[in-house]
Amino acid sequence: MKVIAIAAFDEARVIGKDGELPWKIPEDFRHFASLTKGHTVLMGRKTYESLPPAFRPLPQRCNVVVTRNVQSLANEDGILLRSCPRGFIEDCRSGKEALQSDVLWVIGGEEIYRVTKDLWDAAEITRVQGRHEGDAFFPEFEDDFTLERQEQHDGFSFETFVRTA
Ligand SMILES: NC(=O)c1ccc[n+]([C@@H]2O[C@H](COP(=O)([O-])OP(=O)(O)OC[C@H]3O[C@@H](n4cnc5c(N)ncnc54)[C@H](OP(=O)(O)O)[C@@H]3O)[C@@H](O)[C@H]2O)c1
């Protein structure tokens, strides 16, 4: 089983502002969907609530949402609620939690990236050109990873990092 983080961040490592993405890049939405569909996605409660209603829960994926207050989302349909992001990943590795596939995608936001980053096997990054105003950021992770693939597009690039052995 592999744990892969997926995120888009800009030159200031900004990922979000006021609970939303600071940019609209349709190609990145398609990239995100094509990589994550058919798999389990792990996210923080704030990221879940930031999804547009039509994409909440994210279709064709098993949506796992972490919160310290599972009662707050108890009436939401179609999601699995968990109270510990690291515990969830460890339970997936041990087989205690059953996954939809052999990949678990960590889809954010900042808090969830920060507490899980030492458990990632790889990271799929969309590096957005420019600097945006933001209040949520992607943590430094590059020191432990190797850039394996880079695909340049107009205004952004897709980058695949794998953990350095
Ligand atoms: N650019 C991108 O790729 C990308 C991807 C995802 C999100 N985002 C952006 O990131 C921002 C949201 O990030 P965020 O850091 O504010 O929020 P977040 O990580 O999405 O969610 C934080 C919440 O997760 C729960 N949580 C966090 N750590 C936990 C732990 N150790 N145990 C149990 N529950 C825990 C808590 O929920 P409770 O408060 O309910 O306890 C906490 O308030 C938004 O602006 C969003 O648009 C951007």
The ligand as a Gaussian input file, in Angstrom:
#p B3LYP/6-31G(d) Opt

LIG

0 1
 N       -4.168000      23.677000      -2.824000
 C       -4.457000      22.443000      -2.390000
 O       -3.977000      21.459000      -2.922000
 C       -5.355000      22.269000      -1.203000
 C       -5.728000      20.978000      -0.803000
 C       -6.570000      20.846000       0.317000
 C       -6.979000      21.973000       1.006000
 N       -6.590000      23.199000       0.596000
 C       -6.953000      24.409000       1.347000
 O       -6.459000      24.276000       2.669000
 C       -7.285000      25.005000       3.551000
 C       -7.730000      24.088000       4.689000
 O       -6.576000      23.665000       5.422000
 P       -6.575000      23.711000       7.038000
 O       -5.203000      23.368000       7.514000
 O       -7.164000      25.001000       7.457000
 O       -7.638000      22.580000       7.427000
 P       -7.696000      20.979000       7.201000
 O       -6.340000      20.406000       7.396000
 O       -8.424000      20.699000       5.948000
 O       -8.686000      20.558000       8.377000
 C       -8.346000      20.879000       9.705000
 C       -9.282000      20.131000      10.613000
 O       -8.990000      18.727000      10.557000
 C       -9.155000      18.157000      11.847000
 N       -7.846000      17.738000      12.343000
 C       -6.631000      18.286000      12.103000
 N       -5.661000      17.616000      12.752000
 C       -6.276000      16.612000      13.414000
 C       -5.808000      15.587000      14.258000
 N       -4.503000      15.462000      14.551000
 N       -6.722000      14.730000      14.781000
 C       -8.023000      14.850000      14.487000
 N       -8.539000      15.823000      13.676000
 C       -7.664000      16.686000      13.153000
 C       -9.726000      19.264000      12.737000
 O      -11.129000      19.215000      12.571000
 P      -12.144000      19.681000      13.740000
 O      -11.924000      21.146000      13.888000
 O      -13.503000      19.323000      13.211000
 O      -11.762000      18.896000      14.964000
 C       -9.160000      20.513000      12.077000
 O       -9.883000      21.694000      12.375000
 C       -8.458000      25.521000       2.714000
 O       -8.174000      26.847000       2.304000
 C       -8.451000      24.613000       1.493000
 O       -9.014000      25.234000       0.363000
 C       -5.795000      23.369000      -0.505000

